[in-house]
Amino acid sequence: MTTETAIGPVAQPASPVRTTPIVFVVDDDISVRESLELLIRFEGWQPETFASAQAFLDRPRELAPSCLILDVNLPDLNGLDLQERIAVDRTDMPIVFITGYGDVPMTVQAMKAGAIEFLTKPFNDEALLAAIRQALQRSHAALDDEEGMRLVKDSYASLSRREREVMELVVSGLLNKQVGGELGISEITVKAHRGRVMQKMSAGSLAHLVNLAARLGLAPVARVTTRLVAYSPQRFLDQSA
């Protein structure tokens, strides 16, 4: 018996991350849903099946490794349109397309949009399982990246206002003495703030801190760069020549 699912929308995803991968199936053919459910469960994954795109969209996102087996031709929103709808907020859920009426333009469109595979019915079970394994590996990696980014943001949020100022100047390339001059504080105070920044951000080196700043989208401080260029020794020598 198939496990049709229709759950009302919830704003926030569930937590914590589940360890059992979920394989979602969206296909309007009940015989396909039932056969795929058995195949997926036999492999040790958790199957969840839906007869329409809207039923799937009504299901809240869950933090778990997952992928979507998606039929192209659906009664409401077609598979390609659904792929476009979820492309932004469900990047951790790769898609494997299945269809009985595929053509080259359709395949190209799906693959360019990031689909793992595009299989034409009837397809070989091993081909589908290989695609699912690849999709789940990608999902694991995406969730790890998402969790890593969350930790970086939480670490940055724990910094005081002064620590953020010091961090932004340090990753812009300034020495401690220059940072102190910009902020009107002593070099010793800058060193203390810098040490706390490195500790709170779990940065093992300046290069690591610069990388974290880039992930946060912190741009170099333009006014400092301009000042350094204006008063650089080489510029002074060139002007004196």
N, C-alpha and C positions, 0 to 999 in steps of 0.2 A: 504494500500500500504506500502510495507516495506521500511525502510530507509537504503538502502545500502550505505556504507560509504567507500570512498577511498580517503584519504587525503595524500598529499606528506609529507615526513619526515621533521621534524623540530628539530634542535639540542637541544634547551632548552625547558623545560616544561612550560606550561602556568602558569600564576600567576595572581591573588591570588587563593587560594583554593576555589573551587566551593562547595556550600552547598548541592546541589541536587545530590544524588548518581547516578553514571552511572553504568548500567548493560550491559556489552558487551556480544554479542552472536556471536560465530563463528560456523557455521554449513552450509554445502553445500546444505541442503534441504530447499528450499524456503518456503515450507509450515510450517516447524518447525520455521524458522526465523519469519515468519509473526505471528504465534500464540503466540510465546514467546514475541514478541514486544507488542502485545495487553495486555498480562498478566502483563508484567513489567510496562507498562504505567499506567495500572489500579491501580497498587499499589503505584503510585506516584513517581516512579523512572524514570530516563532517559534511554531509550533503544538505543543501537547502534548495528547494525547487520552487519555481514560480511560473505561472501560466502567462504572465504579462509583464511588460516593462514597468508599469505603474505599481504593480504589487511588489516588485523588487525595490523600487524607489521609496515605497512606504516603509520598508524595513530599515530601522536605524543602523547607522554604521557601528561596527564592532571592531575593537582593536584586537585583531587576530590576523595571522598570515592567511591570505585568501586569494581566490581568483574567481573569475566569472566565465562560465561557459554560456555563450550567448548566440541565440538563433538570430539570423538577419531579419527574417520575415515574421513579424509579430502583429497581433491584432490591433494594438494601439500605437505605441511609439516603436518604430522599427529599430533593429539592433544598432545600426550606424548612428542614428540619432541619439540613442541611449548612450553609446560610447562617447559622443560629444558632450552629453549632459554631465557625465560623471568624470570627465577627463581632469578637471581641476581639483575637486575635493576628494577623489578616491584614487590617487596616484599609486597607493599601495596595493591596489587590486587589479592586476593585469587581466586582460581579456583574451579568451580563446573563442573565435567565431566558428559556428557550425551552420551549414545551410544546405538546402537541397537544390538551390537555384543560384549558385554563385557565378559570377563572371569576372573577367580580368579587371575592369575598372572598379568594381566593388571590392575586390581583393586588395588592389593597390590602395584604395582609400582607407580601408581598415588597417592595413599594415603601416601606412604612413602616419596614422593616428596613434600608433603604438601597440597594436594587437600582437600577441605572441605568435598566433597561428591562425590560419583560415582553412578549415577542413570542410570538404564537401561530403554530404551524406550519400550513401552509407560510408562511414570511415572506419578505419582499423582501430580497435581498442588501444593497441600499443602506441599508435600515433597520438591519440588523444591523451593517454597517460603521460607520455613523454612531454607533451605540451603543458600539461597541468604541473608536472614536476618543475619544469623550467619557470612557469608562472609563479609557483609558490616560492621558489628560490629568490626570484625578483621581489616578491612581496616581503619576504623576510628582510632583505636588504633595505627596502624602502622604509619599513617600520623601524629598523635599527637607526637609519638616518634621521627619521622623524623624532625618535626618542633622544638621539644625540643632540639635535637642534633644540629640543625642549629643555634639556639640561643646560645648554649654553645660554639660552634666554633666561632661565631661572637664575643662573649664576650671575649674569649681568644685572638682573633686577635686584640682586642682593648688594650690589655696590652702592656706596654712598654717592652723593652728588660730586664731592671732591674727588673720590676715587675714579668716577667716570671721566672727569676732566683730565685727570692724570693719565688714565689709560688712553684716551683719544690723542693726547699729545705725544705720548710715548710711541704708540704705533704709527704716528706720523713721522717718526724718525728723530725726535728731539732727545738730547741727552738730559740727564737729571737736572743739571744746572740751568739749561735752557727752559725746561718745564717750570722750574722754580721762578725764573724771570717772567715767564708768561703769566703765572698765577699769583705772583707776589708772595711766594712762600720760600722757606729755606730749602737748600738741597737735601738736608737731613730729613726734613718733613716729606719731601718728594719721595725719598728712598723708602720711608715708612709706608706711605700710601701705595707706592709701586709694589712693595712686598705683599701688602694685603690684596692688591689687585691680582697678583700672580697666584696667590693662595686661593682666593675665592673663585677665580676663573679656572683653577686647576691647570694652569699653564706651566709647562716645564721649561720653557725658554721664551725669549723675546719673539723668535720666529713663530712659535706656537701661538703666542698672544696675538700676533699680527694676523695669523690665519683665523683665529676665533673672531677678531674684529671684522674681517672680511665676510665671514659667514653671517654676522649680525648686520652687515650692510653699513658699517661705520666708515664714512669717507674721511680721508686725510683732512686735517684742518687747514683750509686754504690760506687763512691769514698768516699762519705761522710759516708755511712754505714760502709765501711771498716775502715775508720779512727776511727769511734766511737767504733767499736769492739776492735781495737788495743789499745785504751786508756781508755777503760771502767774501772771503779773502781774495779768491781768484778774480772776482768782479772788481774789487778795490784795486788790485794790481793792474788789471786791464785798463781801468779808467785813469790810472796814474801814468801809464806808459805814454 
